[in-house]
Amino acid sequence: MNEEQGSIRKTRVLGLILLSGLGGLVACSPSPPDSPTPTASAELETVQESPQPPSEAELWSRLQNAEQEDVTYVVLLRHAIAPGTGDPPNFQLDDCTTQRNLSDAGRQQARDIGEAFRSRNIPVKQVFSSQWCRCLDTAELLNLGTVKPLPSLNSFFENRSQATEQTQQTQDFLLETEHPSGVLVLVSHQVNIRALSGISPRSGEAVILELNGELAVLGRLLG
């Protein structure tokens, strides 16, 4: 594929993802931890490799074999259980005491998610996180590797005007950075993940993408 064709494909995929994800942001409020979540829109299905999403067992198998198959998969993980919605009015990014944080159940959920990956020998190469404390804590409790903050994963729940720019930045990071074969874990927020994938995950649920010149939504795990 030449550079011009690649640019056209990337633009088409981004347009479909943003149309699917950001359109939902206007119409839907974030799903609470235990509420049903909507599925991806029909438009988003055009960038999926298969009209039928893989089963949970198939998804785990793909992640397990990512290195052998020379494929990079992206795990968009919503932070673990943090009761409430949004953040308090006095929210400060550098002060966890001012934020909505993980509950004890959420901290255990994060540990359990990490164990689910380790017990299956998932080849996690890098872990990235929003700078919000509930995301950083989730990422650290996974115990899957060194956690690197990635500002484009920060929540834009309180400032929807940032949605397009941050979604573009995250997509550019995934598509324009050379990543190793294996699995990348990105811990973020419901609104960010919906904008990228068209799916609104529960707390602690993951949306799985394949990274192969474009982003293809495969399915969801841990819901």
ZADO-1210 file (C-alpha; in nm, 4 decimals, padded with zeros to 6 digits):
<atoms>
<atom x="00.0000" y="00.0000" z="00.0000" code="MET" pos="1"/>
<atom x="00.1469" y="00.3435" z="-00.0982" code="ASN" pos="2"/>
<atom x="00.1541" y="00.6430" z="00.1379" code="GLU" pos="3"/>
<atom x="-00.1451" y="00.8141" z="-00.0258" code="GLU" pos="4"/>
<atom x="-00.3623" y="00.4992" z="-00.0026" code="GLN" pos="5"/>
<atom x="-00.2599" y="00.4508" z="00.3604" code="GLY" pos="6"/>
<atom x="-00.3590" y="00.8072" z="00.4387" code="SER" pos="7"/>
<atom x="-00.6981" y="00.7606" z="00.2710" code="ILE" pos="8"/>
<atom x="-00.7645" y="00.4353" z="00.4628" code="ARG" pos="9"/>
<atom x="-00.6615" y="00.5916" z="00.7938" code="LYS" pos="10"/>
<atom x="-00.8876" y="00.8912" z="00.7323" code="THR" pos="11"/>
<atom x="-01.1792" y="00.6615" z="00.6470" code="ARG" pos="12"/>
<atom x="-01.1317" y="00.4527" z="00.9585" code="VAL" pos="13"/>
<atom x="-01.1000" y="00.7572" z="01.1850" code="LEU" pos="14"/>
<atom x="-01.4132" y="00.9070" z="01.0348" code="GLY" pos="15"/>
<atom x="-01.6093" y="00.5891" z="01.1003" code="LEU" pos="16"/>
<atom x="-01.4791" y="00.5519" z="01.4534" code="ILE" pos="17"/>
<atom x="-01.5474" y="00.9136" z="01.5479" code="LEU" pos="18"/>
<atom x="-01.8898" y="00.9083" z="01.3807" code="LEU" pos="19"/>
<atom x="-01.9829" y="00.5979" z="01.5758" code="SER" pos="20"/>
<atom x="-01.8236" y="00.6909" z="01.9075" code="GLY" pos="21"/>
<atom x="-01.8809" y="01.0658" z="01.9307" code="LEU" pos="22"/>
<atom x="-02.2356" y="01.0455" z="01.8039" code="GLY" pos="23"/>
<atom x="-02.3073" y="00.8229" z="02.1026" code="GLY" pos="24"/>
<atom x="-02.1487" y="01.0737" z="02.3400" code="LEU" pos="25"/>
<atom x="-02.4178" y="01.3275" z="02.2622" code="VAL" pos="26"/>
<atom x="-02.7047" y="01.0863" z="02.3051" code="ALA" pos="27"/>
<atom x="-02.5895" y="00.8672" z="02.5933" code="CYS" pos="28"/>
<atom x="-02.4634" y="00.9244" z="02.9438" code="SER" pos="29"/>
<atom x="-02.1809" y="00.6995" z="03.0730" code="PRO" pos="30"/>
<atom x="-02.2912" y="00.3546" z="03.1824" code="SER" pos="31"/>
<atom x="-02.2625" y="00.2941" z="03.5578" code="PRO" pos="32"/>
<atom x="-02.0490" y="-00.0039" z="03.6609" code="PRO" pos="33"/>
<atom x="-02.3287" y="-00.2599" z="03.6593" code="ASP" pos="34"/>
<atom x="-02.5596" y="-00.1268" z="03.3879" code="SER" pos="35"/>
<atom x="-02.6099" y="-00.2864" z="03.0440" code="PRO" pos="36"/>
<atom x="-02.3893" y="-00.1422" z="02.7729" code="THR" pos="37"/>
<atom x="-02.4749" y="-00.0770" z="02.4078" code="PRO" pos="38"/>
<atom x="-02.3056" y="-00.2626" z="02.1271" code="THR" pos="39"/>
<atom x="-02.1015" y="-00.1044" z="01.8493" code="ALA" pos="40"/>
<atom x="-02.2964" y="00.0649" z="01.5721" code="SER" pos="41"/>
<atom x="-02.3521" y="-00.0809" z="01.2268" code="ALA" pos="42"/>
<atom x="-02.1099" y="00.1749" z="01.0796" code="GLU" pos="43"/>
<atom x="-01.8274" y="00.0561" z="01.3043" code="LEU" pos="44"/>
<atom x="-01.8744" y="-00.3006" z="01.1862" code="GLU" pos="45"/>
<atom x="-01.7360" y="-00.1980" z="00.8458" code="THR" pos="46"/>
<atom x="-01.3855" y="-00.1762" z="00.9993" code="VAL" pos="47"/>
<atom x="-01.4076" y="-00.5099" z="01.1765" code="GLN" pos="48"/>
<atom x="-01.2378" y="-00.8077" z="01.0173" code="GLU" pos="49"/>
<atom x="-01.5367" y="-01.0346" z="01.0714" code="SER" pos="50"/>
<atom x="-01.9111" y="-00.9637" z="01.0915" code="PRO" pos="51"/>
<atom x="-01.9278" y="-01.2142" z="01.3771" code="GLN" pos="52"/>
<atom x="-01.7179" y="-01.1171" z="01.6809" code="PRO" pos="53"/>
<atom x="-01.4901" y="-01.3908" z="01.8162" code="PRO" pos="54"/>
<atom x="-01.5970" y="-01.5774" z="02.1268" code="SER" pos="55"/>
<atom x="-01.4317" y="-01.4997" z="02.4596" code="GLU" pos="56"/>
<atom x="-01.2179" y="-01.8128" z="02.4268" code="ALA" pos="57"/>
<atom x="-01.1104" y="-01.7090" z="02.0772" code="GLU" pos="58"/>
<atom x="-01.0159" y="-01.3619" z="02.1960" code="LEU" pos="59"/>
<atom x="-00.7991" y="-01.4989" z="02.4755" code="TRP" pos="60"/>
<atom x="-00.6377" y="-01.7359" z="02.2254" code="SER" pos="61"/>
<atom x="-00.5575" y="-01.4520" z="01.9877" code="ARG" pos="62"/>
<atom x="-00.3978" y="-01.2519" z="02.2673" code="LEU" pos="63"/>
<atom x="-00.1969" y="-01.5552" z="02.3790" code="GLN" pos="64"/>
<atom x="-00.0595" y="-01.6134" z="02.0279" code="ASN" pos="65"/>
<atom x="00.0053" y="-01.2513" z="01.9328" code="ALA" pos="66"/>
<atom x="00.3852" y="-01.2845" z="01.9293" code="GLU" pos="67"/>
<atom x="00.3893" y="-01.6082" z="01.7314" code="GLN" pos="68"/>
<atom x="00.1498" y="-01.4617" z="01.4759" code="GLU" pos="69"/>
<atom x="00.3391" y="-01.1305" z="01.4627" code="ASP" pos="70"/>
<atom x="00.0273" y="-00.9309" z="01.5500" code="VAL" pos="71"/>
<atom x="-00.0277" y="-00.6391" z="01.7862" code="THR" pos="72"/>
<atom x="-00.3505" y="-00.6299" z="01.9866" code="TYR" pos="73"/>
<atom x="-00.4747" y="-00.3352" z="02.1903" code="VAL" pos="74"/>
<atom x="-00.6675" y="-00.3903" z="02.5134" code="VAL" pos="75"/>
<atom x="-00.8764" y="-00.0802" z="02.5877" code="LEU" pos="76"/>
<atom x="-00.9508" y="-00.1375" z="02.9548" code="LEU" pos="77"/>
<atom x="-01.1937" y="00.0788" z="03.1491" code="ARG" pos="78"/>
<atom x="-01.0679" y="00.1472" z="03.5012" code="HIS" pos="79"/>
<atom x="-01.1951" y="-00.0849" z="03.7746" code="ALA" pos="80"/>
<atom x="-01.4956" y="-00.0106" z="03.9972" code="ILE" pos="81"/>
<atom x="-01.4947" y="00.3481" z="04.1272" code="ALA" pos="82"/>
<atom x="-01.8414" y="00.4297" z="04.2643" code="PRO" pos="83"/>
<atom x="-02.0036" y="00.7475" z="04.1393" code="GLY" pos="84"/>
<atom x="-01.9954" y="00.9516" z="03.8194" code="THR" pos="85"/>
<atom x="-01.7410" y="01.2078" z="03.7091" code="GLY" pos="86"/>
<atom x="-01.5293" y="01.3805" z="03.9741" code="ASP" pos="87"/>
<atom x="-01.5980" y="01.6201" z="04.2649" code="PRO" pos="88"/>
<atom x="-01.6067" y="01.9948" z="04.1895" code="PRO" pos="89"/>
<atom x="-01.2685" y="02.0453" z="04.3592" code="ASN" pos="90"/>
<atom x="-01.1019" y="01.7843" z="04.1381" code="PHE" pos="91"/>
<atom x="-00.7250" y="01.8192" z="04.0926" code="GLN" pos="92"/>
<atom x="-00.5232" y="01.5921" z="03.8672" code="LEU" pos="93"/>
<atom x="-00.2239" y="01.5816" z="04.1033" code="ASP" pos="94"/>
<atom x="-00.4268" y="01.5115" z="04.4183" code="ASP" pos="95"/>
<atom x="-00.5957" y="01.1728" z="04.4409" code="CYS" pos="96"/>
<atom x="-00.7906" y="01.2771" z="04.7509" code="THR" pos="97"/>
<atom x="-00.9939" y="01.5182" z="04.5359" code="THR" pos="98"/>
<atom x="-01.0888" y="01.2526" z="04.2792" code="GLN" pos="99"/>
<atom x="-01.3336" y="00.9641" z="04.2499" code="ARG" pos="100"/>
<atom x="-01.1225" y="00.6629" z="04.3356" code="ASN" pos="101"/>
<atom x="-01.1325" y="00.2848" z="04.3273" code="LEU" pos="102"/>
<atom x="-01.3326" y="00.1131" z="04.5989" code="SER" pos="103"/>
<atom x="-01.1944" y="-00.1919" z="04.7775" code="ASP" pos="104"/>
<atom x="-01.3962" y="-00.4014" z="04.5326" code="ALA" pos="105"/>
<atom x="-01.2405" y="-00.2087" z="04.2456" code="GLY" pos="106"/>
<atom x="-00.8888" y="-00.2650" z="04.3726" code="ARG" pos="107"/>
<atom x="-00.9549" y="-00.6375" z="04.3986" code="GLN" pos="108"/>
<atom x="-01.1133" y="-00.6362" z="04.0544" code="GLN" pos="109"/>
<atom x="-00.7955" y="-00.4836" z="03.9098" code="ALA" pos="110"/>
<atom x="-00.5812" y="-00.7514" z="04.0765" code="ARG" pos="111"/>
<atom x="-00.8101" y="-01.0227" z="03.9392" code="ASP" pos="112"/>
<atom x="-00.7869" y="-00.8814" z="03.5872" code="ILE" pos="113"/>
<atom x="-00.4088" y="-00.8877" z="03.6063" code="GLY" pos="114"/>
<atom x="-00.4187" y="-01.2480" z="03.7247" code="GLU" pos="115"/>
<atom x="-00.6456" y="-01.3384" z="03.4318" code="ALA" pos="116"/>
<atom x="-00.3753" y="-01.2128" z="03.1946" code="PHE" pos="117"/>
<atom x="-00.0842" y="-01.3732" z="03.3799" code="ARG" pos="118"/>
<atom x="-00.2538" y="-01.7112" z="03.4190" code="SER" pos="119"/>
<atom x="-00.3021" y="-01.7241" z="03.0415" code="ARG" pos="120"/>
<atom x="00.0543" y="-01.6086" z="02.9681" code="ASN" pos="121"/>
<atom x="-00.0677" y="-01.3102" z="02.7685" code="ILE" pos="122"/>
<atom x="00.2421" y="-01.1351" z="02.6230" code="PRO" pos="123"/>
<atom x="00.1777" y="-00.7827" z="02.7518" code="VAL" pos="124"/>
<atom x="00.4472" y="-00.5558" z="02.6103" code="LYS" pos="125"/>
<atom x="00.3442" y="-00.2150" z="02.7410" code="GLN" pos="126"/>
<atom x="00.0877" y="-00.0666" z="02.9796" code="VAL" pos="127"/>
<atom x="-00.0384" y="00.2895" z="02.9297" code="PHE" pos="128"/>
<atom x="-00.2827" y="00.4806" z="03.1479" code="SER" pos="129"/>
<atom x="-00.4854" y="00.7944" z="03.1856" code="SER" pos="130"/>
<atom x="-00.3367" y="01.0272" z="03.4464" code="GLN" pos="131"/>
<atom x="-00.6518" y="00.9981" z="03.6623" code="TRP" pos="132"/>
<atom x="-00.5761" y="00.8161" z="03.9886" code="CYS" pos="133"/>
<atom x="-00.8444" y="00.5500" z="03.9381" code="ARG" pos="134"/>
<atom x="-00.6828" y="00.4568" z="03.6068" code="CYS" pos="135"/>
<atom x="-00.3239" y="00.4689" z="03.7329" code="LEU" pos="136"/>
<atom x="-00.4214" y="00.2592" z="04.0359" code="ASP" pos="137"/>
<atom x="-00.5966" y="00.0067" z="03.8115" code="THR" pos="138"/>
<atom x="-00.2934" y="-00.0130" z="03.5842" code="ALA" pos="139"/>
<atom x="-00.0511" y="-00.0578" z="03.8746" code="GLU" pos="140"/>
<atom x="-00.2675" y="-00.3223" z="04.0439" code="LEU" pos="141"/>
<atom x="-00.2764" y="-00.5233" z="03.7208" code="LEU" pos="142"/>
<atom x="00.0942" y="-00.5878" z="03.7827" code="ASN" pos="143"/>
<atom x="00.1551" y="-00.6498" z="03.4125" code="LEU" pos="144"/>
<atom x="00.4491" y="-00.4149" z="03.3631" code="GLY" pos="145"/>
<atom x="00.5716" y="-00.0599" z="03.4065" code="THR" pos="146"/>
<atom x="00.2863" y="00.1888" z="03.3717" code="VAL" pos="147"/>
<atom x="00.3372" y="00.4895" z="03.1427" code="LYS" pos="148"/>
<atom x="00.0932" y="00.7833" z="03.1652" code="PRO" pos="149"/>
<atom x="-00.0605" y="00.8786" z="02.8299" code="LEU" pos="150"/>
<atom x="-00.2450" y="01.2144" z="02.8507" code="PRO" pos="151"/>
<atom x="-00.4686" y="01.1457" z="02.5503" code="SER" pos="152"/>
<atom x="-00.6334" y="00.8718" z="02.7605" code="LEU" pos="153"/>
<atom x="-00.7412" y="01.1308" z="03.0209" code="ASN" pos="154"/>
<atom x="-01.1154" y="01.1653" z="03.0712" code="SER" pos="155"/>
<atom x="-01.3008" y="01.4304" z="02.8700" code="PHE" pos="156"/>
<atom x="-01.6284" y="01.3577" z="03.0514" code="PHE" pos="157"/>
<atom x="-01.6357" y="01.7123" z="03.1927" code="GLU" pos="158"/>
<atom x="-01.5044" y="01.8761" z="02.8740" code="ASN" pos="159"/>
<atom x="-01.6511" y="01.7131" z="02.5637" code="ARG" pos="160"/>
<atom x="-01.4839" y="01.9740" z="02.3420" code="SER" pos="161"/>
<atom x="-01.1616" y="01.7707" z="02.3895" code="GLN" pos="162"/>
<atom x="-01.3142" y="01.4490" z="02.2566" code="ALA" pos="163"/>
<atom x="-01.2140" y="01.4775" z="01.8906" code="THR" pos="164"/>
<atom x="-00.8610" y="01.6012" z="01.9595" code="GLU" pos="165"/>
<atom x="-00.7824" y="01.3383" z="02.2237" code="GLN" pos="166"/>
<atom x="-00.9339" y="01.0560" z="02.0204" code="THR" pos="167"/>
<atom x="-00.7208" y="01.1650" z="01.7227" code="GLN" pos="168"/>
<atom x="-00.4110" y="01.1754" z="01.9448" code="GLN" pos="169"/>
<atom x="-00.4716" y="00.8247" z="02.0791" code="THR" pos="170"/>
<atom x="-00.5351" y="00.6866" z="01.7337" code="GLN" pos="171"/>
<atom x="-00.2216" y="00.8552" z="01.5997" code="ASP" pos="172"/>
<atom x="-00.0226" y="00.7091" z="01.8869" code="PHE" pos="173"/>
<atom x="-00.1460" y="00.3610" z="01.8000" code="LEU" pos="174"/>
<atom x="-00.1150" y="00.3886" z="01.4219" code="LEU" pos="175"/>
<atom x="00.1959" y="00.6015" z="01.3816" code="GLU" pos="176"/>
<atom x="00.4181" y="00.4600" z="01.6559" code="THR" pos="177"/>
<atom x="00.6071" y="00.1370" z="01.5980" code="GLU" pos="178"/>
<atom x="00.4774" y="-00.1178" z="01.8478" code="HIS" pos="179"/>
<atom x="00.6106" y="-00.4679" z="01.9168" code="PRO" pos="180"/>
<atom x="00.4135" y="-00.7791" z="01.8375" code="SER" pos="181"/>
<atom x="00.2129" y="-00.8746" z="02.1430" code="GLY" pos="182"/>
<atom x="-00.0403" y="-00.6933" z="02.3569" code="VAL" pos="183"/>
<atom x="-00.0703" y="-00.3279" z="02.4547" code="LEU" pos="184"/>
<atom x="-00.2909" y="-00.2425" z="02.7534" code="VAL" pos="185"/>
<atom x="-00.4462" y="00.1054" z="02.7631" code="LEU" pos="186"/>
<atom x="-00.6356" y="00.1913" z="03.0824" code="VAL" pos="187"/>
<atom x="-00.8825" y="00.4720" z="03.0285" code="SER" pos="188"/>
<atom x="-01.2403" y="00.5940" z="03.0802" code="HIS" pos="189"/>
<atom x="-01.5798" y="00.5020" z="02.9399" code="GLN" pos="190"/>
<atom x="-01.6077" y="00.8137" z="02.7224" code="VAL" pos="191"/>
<atom x="-01.2614" y="00.7685" z="02.5704" code="ASN" pos="192"/>
<atom x="-01.3134" y="00.4024" z="02.4919" code="ILE" pos="193"/>
<atom x="-01.6541" y="00.4680" z="02.3408" code="ARG" pos="194"/>
<atom x="-01.5097" y="00.7407" z="02.1170" code="ALA" pos="195"/>
<atom x="-01.2374" y="00.5046" z="01.9947" code="LEU" pos="196"/>
<atom x="-01.4426" y="00.1882" z="01.9531" code="SER" pos="197"/>
<atom x="-01.8143" y="00.2687" z="01.9617" code="GLY" pos="198"/>
<atom x="-01.8510" y="00.0422" z="02.2669" code="ILE" pos="199"/>
<atom x="-01.9365" y="00.1562" z="02.6210" code="SER" pos="200"/>
<atom x="-01.7586" y="-00.0869" z="02.8553" code="PRO" pos="201"/>
<atom x="-01.8490" y="-00.1622" z="03.2157" code="ARG" pos="202"/>
<atom x="-01.5964" y="-00.0854" z="03.4872" code="SER" pos="203"/>
<atom x="-01.3117" y="-00.3338" z="03.4458" code="GLY" pos="204"/>
<atom x="-01.4297" y="-00.4457" z="03.1016" code="GLU" pos="205"/>
<atom x="-01.1980" y="-00.4441" z="02.7988" code="ALA" pos="206"/>
<atom x="-01.2525" y="-00.3783" z="02.4294" code="VAL" pos="207"/>
<atom x="-01.0049" y="-00.5663" z="02.2096" code="ILE" pos="208"/>
<atom x="-00.8652" y="-00.4075" z="01.8926" code="LEU" pos="209"/>
<atom x="-00.6325" y="-00.5496" z="01.6309" code="GLU" pos="210"/>
<atom x="-00.3630" y="-00.3087" z="01.5141" code="LEU" pos="211"/>
<atom x="-00.2678" y="-00.3876" z="01.1558" code="ASN" pos="212"/>
<atom x="-00.2310" y="-00.0636" z="00.9627" code="GLY" pos="213"/>
<atom x="-00.5737" y="00.0313" z="01.0954" code="GLU" pos="214"/>
<atom x="-00.7757" y="-00.0330" z="01.4088" code="LEU" pos="215"/>
<atom x="-01.0232" y="-00.3200" z="01.3914" code="ALA" pos="216"/>
<atom x="-01.2634" y="-00.3842" z="01.6787" code="VAL" pos="217"/>
<atom x="-01.2705" y="-00.7571" z="01.7619" code="LEU" pos="218"/>
<atom x="-01.4869" y="-00.7814" z="02.0738" code="GLY" pos="219"/>
<atom x="-01.4902" y="-00.7437" z="02.4505" code="ARG" pos="220"/>
<atom x="-01.3554" y="-00.9320" z="02.7510" code="LEU" pos="221"/>
<atom x="-01.3961" y="-00.9314" z="03.1290" code="LEU" pos="222"/>
<atom x="-01.7492" y="-00.7909" z="03.1238" code="GLY" pos="223"/>
</atoms>
